[in-house]
Every structure is written in C-alpha cells, then in structure tokens.
C-alpha cells in the first residue's frame, strides 16, 4: 500500500470524529471551571491537556479496534469501518501506532503538571484495560460502564481542572454529570450493538440486564446527569450569560433534521440528539473560552 494510504488508514484508526467533538468542550470547561473563579486566564497548560486528552482518546479507540478486529470481522459494517479487520493495517502496525499515541499523551500530560499527569496516567490505564486482553473491562458487566464513564468524560474534565486548581468542591457535580452522560452513551451503544455483541459472546452490562432494561437505565442516566447539571448551575459554577448562548444554539440546532448518531449510524432511541447536543456544547465552551482570553467582550 502507498505511504499516503497507510497514513490515511492510521488516521481512520484513531476514529477522531467520534471523540474530538466531546474531548474539546470537556477539556475546555474543566480548565475554565478552575480558572474563572480565580480570575486566571487560560494558558499553554490547556493546550497540553487538550492535546493529551485527544491523543489519549485516540489511543483508546485505536486499541479497541486492534483488539476487536476478530469480532468486528463477523459483521460487514464493522469490518468495513475497522481498518485492522479490513486489512488496511496489520495488527502489528495497529499495536505500534497505539503505543506511540499513548506515549505522546503521557508526555503532554506531564507538561501540564503533576496532578494532571496522575489523572492522565489513570485515564491511559483505563483506556488500556477497557479493551486489552485478558482484562477487557468492556466485556465485564458494570465495569464496562464505570470505566467508560471515567475515561471518556469524568477524567477529561478533571485533567483540565487540575491543571489549574486542586480543590474541585462543587465542580464534582459537573464531573459526575459528564460521567453520567458518557454512561448513557455506553448504554446506547450496547443496545444498538446487542445482537452483534451477543453473537460474539460479549458479557457486558446489556447482556446482564437485557436490552429493554439497559435502555431504561440509559435514559435514567441522562435524567440524573441533568439533575447534577442543574445543581451545578444553581451553585453558580457557570456564568449567567452562557445560558443565552446555550438557548440560541440549541434552538438553531433544532431547526435542522438529525438522523445519525455519533458513530454515523442511523439513530435510534433518542440517538439523533447526540450530534446537536455536542454542537451546542462546543459552541458554549468555545464562547466561554473566548471570553476568558478576552477575545470576546461579554457585557
């Protein structure tokens, strides 16, 4: 295969489209929740954490595809998406690329400070344990959801926060809410993949609870996440003017039809709200960041 084809396959292996849209706002919000009360302007530490988190998430998705290649080969759609299953990259190439990505993430976390490094190491450890044999947290009931919620949301906010402050206080409400939203994403994916996962013998939470109950628990996770977010707002963790940005962007997004979920599949059971929800989150986070950096004057 030409070198350009290999590079394209490596980029596909990162599955960046599936995680960058939530990694950016979560990291930014984490940093802002620490910096704003102290009147501190965000600096290069945020860039280091953001790059580290993006690479850590890339590592998680890359290793997942390397380890899941045999199972994904059983499903035509997953085989076409997974560059290891489809033969565009060898398993060895995927392993080397994953390890290099993990190392780069580690170095970037180290550049942001000791506390961020500690949280980053925990995140990278969970990313490994989630997919790698023989641990396979993703194939163990409850452990799959908890590890997913931590590494794909809670720890992303925490790394951004601890780069600037060491006492989260009420910020734990936001971290918990993010984790619960991520748990919903895990429940949603398990419901969508139920038949394929059953065929592959995956013993995850959906296998334990059943498809219907898993869907109910997923919606309960969203409800609880919203309760935590309301509590965080009432605690004054976010600027009041940010509500206007959220309302305007949400209203604009609702003007358009949304049919796909975050993975690019036809949405089911409320999955069509994933993409507009992330658009709203990104607009709010970037507007808040612009205000913190004094690029935007908010009256």
VENLIN-V890714 format. One record per residue. N is the residue number from 0. RES is the residue in one small letter. PSI is psi as a letter, one per 40 degrees, with the letter a starting at -180 (999 if undefined). Layout:
n: <N,N>
res: <RES,RES>
psi: <PSI,PSI>
This chain:
n: <0,1,2,3,4,5,6,7,8,9,10,11,12,13,14,15,16,17,18,19,20,21,22,23,24,25,26,27,28,29,30,31,32,33,34,35,36,37,38,39,40,41,42,43,44,45,46,47,48,49,50,51,52,53,54,55,56,57,58,59,60,61,62,63,64,65,66,67,68,69,70,71,72,73,74,75,76,77,78,79,80,81,82,83,84,85,86,87,88,89,90,91,92,93,94,95,96,97,98,99,100,101,102,103,104,105,106,107,108,109,110,111,112,113,114,115,116,117,118,119,120,121,122,123,124,125,126,127,128,129,130,131,132,133,134,135,136,137,138,139,140,141,142,143,144,145,146,147,148,149,150,151,152,153,154,155,156,157,158,159,160,161,162,163,164,165,166,167,168,169,170,171,172,173,174,175,176,177,178,179,180,181,182,183,184,185,186,187,188,189,190,191,192,193,194,195,196,197,198,199,200,201,202,203,204,205,206,207,208,209,210,211,212,213,214,215,216,217,218,219,220,221,222,223,224,225,226,227,228,229,230,231,232,233,234,235,236,237,238,239,240,241,242,243,244,245,246,247,248,249,250,251,252,253,254,255,256,257,258,259,260,261,262,263,264,265,266,267,268,269,270,271,272,273,274,275,276,277,278,279,280,281,282,283,284,285,286,287,288,289,290,291,292,293,294,295,296,297,298>
res: <x,x,x,x,x,x,x,x,x,x,x,x,x,x,x,x,x,x,x,x,x,x,x,x,x,x,x,x,x,x,x,x,x,x,x,x,x,x,x,x,x,x,x,x,x,x,x,x,x,x,x,x,x,x,x,x,x,x,x,x,x,x,x,x,x,x,x,x,x,x,x,x,x,x,x,x,x,x,x,x,x,x,x,x,x,x,x,x,x,x,x,x,x,x,x,x,x,x,x,x,x,x,x,x,x,x,x,x,x,x,x,x,x,x,x,x,x,x,x,x,x,x,x,x,x,x,x,x,x,x,x,x,x,x,x,x,x,x,x,x,x,x,x,x,x,x,x,x,x,x,x,x,x,x,x,x,x,x,x,x,x,x,x,x,x,x,x,x,x,x,x,x,x,x,x,x,x,x,x,x,x,x,x,x,x,x,x,x,x,x,x,x,x,x,x,x,x,x,x,x,x,x,x,x,x,x,x,x,x,x,x,x,x,x,x,x,x,x,x,x,x,x,x,x,x,x,x,x,x,x,x,x,x,x,x,x,x,x,x,x,x,x,x,x,x,x,x,x,x,x,x,x,x,x,x,x,x,x,x,x,x,x,x,x,x,x,x,x,x,x,x,x,x,x,x,x,x,x,x,x,x,x,x,x,x,x,x,x,x,x,x,x,x,x,x,x,x,x,x>
psi: <h,i,d,d,d,d,d,d,d,d,d,d,d,d,f,d,d,e,d,d,d,d,d,d,d,d,d,d,d,d,d,d,d,d,d,d,d,e,f,i,h,i,a,d,d,d,d,d,d,d,d,d,d,d,d,d,d,d,d,d,d,d,d,d,d,d,d,e,d,d,d,d,e,e,h,d,d,d,d,d,d,h,e,d,d,e,e,d,i,i,d,d,d,d,d,d,d,d,d,d,d,d,d,d,d,d,d,d,d,d,e,e,i,d,d,d,d,d,d,d,d,d,d,d,d,d,d,d,d,d,d,i,i,e,d,f,d,e,e,h,i,d,d,d,d,d,d,d,d,d,d,e,c,d,d,d,d,d,d,d,d,e,e,e,i,e,g,d,b,e,d,d,d,d,d,d,d,d,d,d,d,d,d,d,d,d,d,d,d,d,d,d,e,d,d,d,d,d,d,e,f,h,g,a,d,d,d,d,d,i,d,d,d,d,d,d,d,d,d,d,d,d,d,d,d,d,d,d,d,d,d,d,d,d,e,f,e,i,i,d,e,d,d,d,d,d,d,d,d,d,d,d,d,e,e,i,i,h,e,i,a,d,e,e,i,h,i,i,f,e,e,e,e,d,d,d,d,d,d,d,d,d,d,d,d,d,d,d,d,d,d,d,e,f,e,h,h,h,999>
